[in-house]
Amino acid sequence: MQDPKKVSHTASQTWQLFKDVGLKAIPIIQLRESLLKDSKLTQNYLVLIVSSCLIASFGLLLNSAAVIIGAMIIAPLMMPLRGFSFATLEGDLKLLWRSSISIFSGTMLGIACSWIVGTIISIPEFKEQVLSRTQPNLIDLLIALVAGGVSGYAKIRPEIGDAVPGTAIAVALMPPLCVVGLTLSQAEWGYTQGAFLLYITNLIGIIIPLLLQLLFAR
């Protein structure tokens, strides 16, 4: 028969371990579950990618900043990007794979949609809103860094909501991604390379502060 004192001591140690580790782990577990859901490749995600891309593409062709802002509000790429950052930090292979697939699929779908728009619509020449996204510079990278930081902060502070970081992320990602497709449709390889470089640079620029935000939140 077990000694009641030993049983009581074991139960006390188990409860203390739960309080010290389990309760602290709950926010991280909840965050992971939320990111797993956000990073999943779903019909809703694909519809948002197409919608955001079409609005941004039309805005770029019209040279209308107001229309492009409409695409910024949707910002579907924000969701798997946060999952990718968390998975990289935690070594979570399931989340890393899921978010990577969503980012890659969203990128390819965005390029394809904007390419179709550029192929169907006659484009005599590209205007300012397109050309400004074919020459990456330091300011663009800074925008991406700030956007990533705000997005990470908002994810660990749910009371802020997603509207502000979503808009910031779209500024840095969807418009240059659409420029890639539009310039590809017109065989403007130099413009395509510049826009794609801007997209990749901003993608990395967004992920870095997201990693830092999640690291400090642990």
C-alpha positions, 0 to 999 in steps of 0.5 A: 500500500502506498504511503499517503504522504508520498501520494500527497507529495506526488499530487502536489508536485504534479499540480505545481508542474501544471501551474508552472508549465501548463497554464503558461503553455495555454496561450501558446497552445491557443496561438498555435491552434489559431495559426493552424486554422489561419494557415490552412489552404481553404476555399475562403483563402483562395477566394480572398486571394483572387478578389484581392488580386483582381482589385489590385490589378484593376487599380494598377491599370487604372493608376488609381490609389483608391482602388488599390486601397480596396485590395489592401483591406482584404490582405489574405497573405497575412494569415499564413505568413504569421503561421510560417513565422511561428512554425519557424520559431517553434520548429513546428513542421506541421504548421510550417508545411501548411503555411508554406503551401498556402503562401506558395499557392497564394503567390502562384494564384495571384501571379496567374490572375494578374497575368490573365487580366494583363493578357485580356486587357489591352495595356498600351503602357504602364503607368505610375502605380505599376512602375513605382513597384518595379524599382525596389528601394529601402523605403519599401523594405522599411514599410514591410518591417513595420507591417510585420511588426504591427501584424505580430503585435496584433496577433498576440494582442487580440483586442487590437484586431486585424484591420490595421496590420491587414492593410499594412501587409497588403501594401507590401505584398499584393500590389507588387505581386500583381505587377509581376503578373501584369508585366509578365503578360506584356513580356516586360522581363525587366519590370517583372524581375524588379517587381518580384524582387520587391515581393520577395524582399517585402516577404522576408521583411515582414517575416523577420519582425513577426519572428521577433514579436512571437519570440518576445511573446513566449 
